[in-house]
Amino acid sequence: MDLKTNLTPVLADTAPLTRSRLGVPSGLSPSYSSKGATFPHGPLLAIPRKKTGILEDVRSNGWLDAMKSSSPTHNKVSKDLSHGIGSSDAAYNSWLLKFPSALASFDQITNCAKGKRIVLFLDYDGTLSPIVDNPDCAFMSENMRDAVRKVAECFPTAIISGRRRDKVCEFVRVRELYYAGSHGMDIICPSRQSNSDNHPECVGSADEQGIEVNLFQPAAEFLPMIDEVLGLLKECTKDIEGATVENNKFCASVHYRNVNEESWDIVGQRVYDVLKEYPRLRLTHGRKVLEVRPVIDWDKGKAVTFLLEALGLNNCDDVLAIYVGDDRTDEDAFKALREVNKGCGILVSPTPKESNAVYSLRDPSEVMEFLTSLAVWKSSIQGL
Ligand SMILES: O=P(O)(O)OC[C@H]1O[C@H](O[C@H]2O[C@H](CO)[C@@H](O)[C@H](O)[C@H]2O)[C@H](O)[C@@H](O)[C@@H]1O
């Protein structure tokens, strides 16, 4: 991506890519089948707009199905595990053939990284912190913080989260990182060495420590609209027990994890009714969360490309980017890395899922082990 070109806010083609269309760096190519990787609803969900006077309903437009399939409920996961449909499940093991464990494939990954500069991208929720009922309590452990700090001392490392940037900074509390909030719509990147200095939408700023940084906010003009919608969403969901609305700055997130499943259609309908008045906003589905965001051609994949460019690493053949994430929104980043043949995605999931990732890890504790191993490996080769 040329940072000097203008970033027109137009949605890209959202057709799912098949593995055969996607590149993976040589050596990072486990023997997966040639069957296409597809998503039940596509990686981005198109918003059904009201074209007639007849109100579309969340059941008919597919929202409700997407809400139900957005991630297993705690009950379902524990029921599955208690019936042995978890770690020992044959389906999971055969899925591992397609998406091998990044821990079991660690030597393969580090072999591929020899002579290359690793850049790490980490999602937050479900990757560094476990999924919990209250989004305000999704804390990461001190051990995880240590692992992140150590790995960030070895490689350029960025957090790319759907949360607002200040919130994710507060949760992570590691200074050595780059942070992108609101699904990459709010990026702080270094000013020195940075190609982003020339970007028309980058604004020079200073961080909390007074260090010069560049701020990139491609959806800045949407702030008043998102604020307005946040207010409407809060108002129209206030009577739904368990529903909460989170202000993610460039994105309004409506959580329904704690809403009784019988009322999910009401949540969907209320969000739909608000959204239909805002054609410049669209909806994406996260894990038991409906996310309203601007219709711009920007996602976590674009954020990864932007950061690589900002770090001056985009046109280098000796870069291996690794993105670790658990969510549908992370698929854009997995896909972006495949497309430019610059690295690989690692999907964090305890259950089989289609993905554009190359490897998998089961849960945040395996992520921590992987990050620790990377830091140890780096120290060992530096000592040679
Ligand atoms: O991109 P991420 O860092 O993965 O953020 C995605 C969303 O994560 C949070 O919601 C999810 O985690 C919560 C805490 O475990 C959970 O309660 C919720 O059901 C999940 O959807 C966050 O609250 C959202 O704002 C992020 O967009």
PDBQT file of the ligand as one rigid body, heavy atoms in Angstrom, charges set to zero:
ROOT
HETATM    1  O1  LIG A 401     -10.491  -6.902  18.761  1.00  0.00    +0.000 OA
HETATM    2  P1  LIG A 401     -10.586  -7.382  20.172  1.00  0.00    +0.000 P 
HETATM    3  O2  LIG A 401      -9.503  -6.861  21.047  1.00  0.00    +0.000 OA
HETATM    4  O3  LIG A 401     -10.712  -8.887  20.239  1.00  0.00    +0.000 OA
HETATM    5  O4  LIG A 401     -11.946  -6.778  20.712  1.00  0.00    +0.000 OA
HETATM    6  C1  LIG A 401     -13.194  -7.278  20.232  1.00  0.00    +0.000 C 
HETATM    7  C2  LIG A 401     -14.288  -6.949  21.202  1.00  0.00    +0.000 C 
HETATM    8  O5  LIG A 401     -13.843  -7.463  22.459  1.00  0.00    +0.000 OA
HETATM    9  C3  LIG A 401     -14.611  -7.168  23.606  1.00  0.00    +0.000 C 
HETATM   10  O6  LIG A 401     -15.789  -7.967  23.575  1.00  0.00    +0.000 OA
HETATM   11  C4  LIG A 401     -15.552  -9.355  23.673  1.00  0.00    +0.000 C 
HETATM   12  O7  LIG A 401     -14.877  -9.651  24.909  1.00  0.00    +0.000 OA
HETATM   13  C5  LIG A 401     -15.666  -9.345  26.101  1.00  0.00    +0.000 C 
HETATM   14  C6  LIG A 401     -14.791  -9.589  27.298  1.00  0.00    +0.000 C 
HETATM   15  O8  LIG A 401     -14.277 -10.885  27.340  1.00  0.00    +0.000 OA
HETATM   16  C7  LIG A 401     -16.934 -10.209  26.078  1.00  0.00    +0.000 C 
HETATM   17  O9  LIG A 401     -17.721  -9.936  27.225  1.00  0.00    +0.000 OA
HETATM   18  C8  LIG A 401     -17.726  -9.897  24.801  1.00  0.00    +0.000 C 
HETATM   19  O10 LIG A 401     -18.852 -10.741  24.712  1.00  0.00    +0.000 OA
HETATM   20  C9  LIG A 401     -16.855 -10.113  23.563  1.00  0.00    +0.000 C 
HETATM   21  O11 LIG A 401     -17.533  -9.686  22.392  1.00  0.00    +0.000 OA
HETATM   22  C10 LIG A 401     -14.922  -5.709  23.710  1.00  0.00    +0.000 C 
HETATM   23  O12 LIG A 401     -15.796  -5.488  24.788  1.00  0.00    +0.000 OA
HETATM   24  C11 LIG A 401     -15.493  -5.163  22.419  1.00  0.00    +0.000 C 
HETATM   25  O13 LIG A 401     -15.651  -3.779  22.538  1.00  0.00    +0.000 OA
HETATM   26  C12 LIG A 401     -14.468  -5.446  21.321  1.00  0.00    +0.000 C 
HETATM   27  O14 LIG A 401     -14.907  -4.917  20.085  1.00  0.00    +0.000 OA
ENDROOT
TORSDOF 0
